Amino acid sequence: CDYRNYAVHIHLMLDSPRISNVKAQISLFGVKLLNVPIDEPWGAGIYINEISYYIEEIQTQYSLFDLRILLNSGDEILVTANNLYYTEESNLEDKS
């Protein structure tokens, strides 16, 4: 979290049956809200269960992104920001 510049960077390690250890990042700029609870209603959160987002068009040139990350613990990370970017490393390791 870069509080002074209203930015949040979420670092991820992606894993699937075909591709492993892919480093990815979700970057949000113009952050208006960041909520990271540690209630752990279902135990410790070690992986992401679901990611969803909503785009709210305020004006023609102004949007807000609402990002919701549901962890396996039941905790929901919520971020509202003006810009959202997704990047991942290009050197993928193929398991097939």
C-alpha positions in Angstrom: 0.0 0.0 0.0 1.4 3.4 -1.0 -0.7 5.7 1.1 0.8 8.9 0.0 0.2 8.2 -3.7 -3.2 6.6 -3.2 -1.9 3.3 -4.7 -2.3 -0.4 -3.8 -0.2 -3.2 -5.4 -1.4 -6.8 -4.8 1.2 -9.4 -5.6 -0.1 -12.9 -6.6 1.4 -16.3 -7.3 -0.8 -18.1 -9.8 -1.0 -21.8 -9.9 -3.1 -24.1 -12.1 -2.9 -27.7 -13.5 -1.0 -26.4 -16.6 0.9 -23.4 -15.3 2.7 -23.0 -12.0 4.5 -20.2 -10.1 3.4 -17.4 -12.3 4.0 -14.0 -10.6 1.2 -11.5 -11.2 0.3 -8.1 -9.9 -2.9 -6.1 -9.6 -2.2 -2.4 -9.3 -4.8 0.1 -8.3 -4.3 3.9 -8.5 -6.5 6.7 -7.2 -7.5 4.5 -4.3 -10.6 5.8 -2.5 -11.2 2.8 -0.2 -9.1 -0.1 1.1 -10.6 -2.7 3.5 -8.5 -5.7 4.5 -10.1 -7.6 7.4 -8.5 -10.4 9.3 -11.6 -12.0 10.8 -10.8 -15.5 9.4 -14.3 -16.9 9.9 -13.2 -20.2 8.2 -9.6 -20.3 9.4 -6.4 -18.8 8.0 -6.5 -17.4 4.4 -3.8 -18.9 2.2 -5.4 -18.7 -1.3 -7.9 -16.6 -3.3 -11.2 -18.3 -3.8 -12.7 -15.6 -6.1 -12.0 -12.2 -7.6 -14.7 -10.0 -8.9 -15.0 -6.4 -10.0 -17.5 -3.7 -10.8 -16.9 -0.6 -13.0 -19.0 2.4 -12.2 -19.0 5.1 -14.9 -19.3 8.4 -13.1 -18.7 10.6 -16.2 -17.4 10.0 -19.7 -13.8 10.3 -18.5 -14.2 9.1 -14.9 -14.7 5.6 -13.6 -14.4 3.8 -10.3 -13.4 0.2 -10.0 -14.6 -1.9 -7.1 -12.4 -4.9 -6.7 -13.4 -7.7 -4.3 -11.1 -10.6 -3.4 -12.6 -13.4 -1.4 -10.0 -15.5 0.4 -10.5 -19.1 1.4 -10.7 -17.9 5.0 -13.9 -16.0 4.2 -12.3 -12.6 4.5 -13.1 -10.2 1.7 -10.5 -7.6 0.6 -12.3 -4.6 -0.9 -10.6 -1.8 -2.9 -12.2 1.1 -4.8 -10.0 3.1 -7.1 -9.9 5.1 -10.3 -7.6 2.8 -12.3 -6.9 -0.9 -12.2 -4.0 -2.7 -14.0 -3.2 -6.4 -14.2 0.3 -7.7 -15.2 2.0 -11.0 -15.1 5.4 -12.4 -15.8 6.0 -13.6 -19.3 8.2 -16.5 -18.5 5.6 -19.1 -17.8 6.5 -22.7 -16.9 4.2 -25.2 -18.7 3.5 -28.4 -16.9 2.0 -30.3 -19.8 
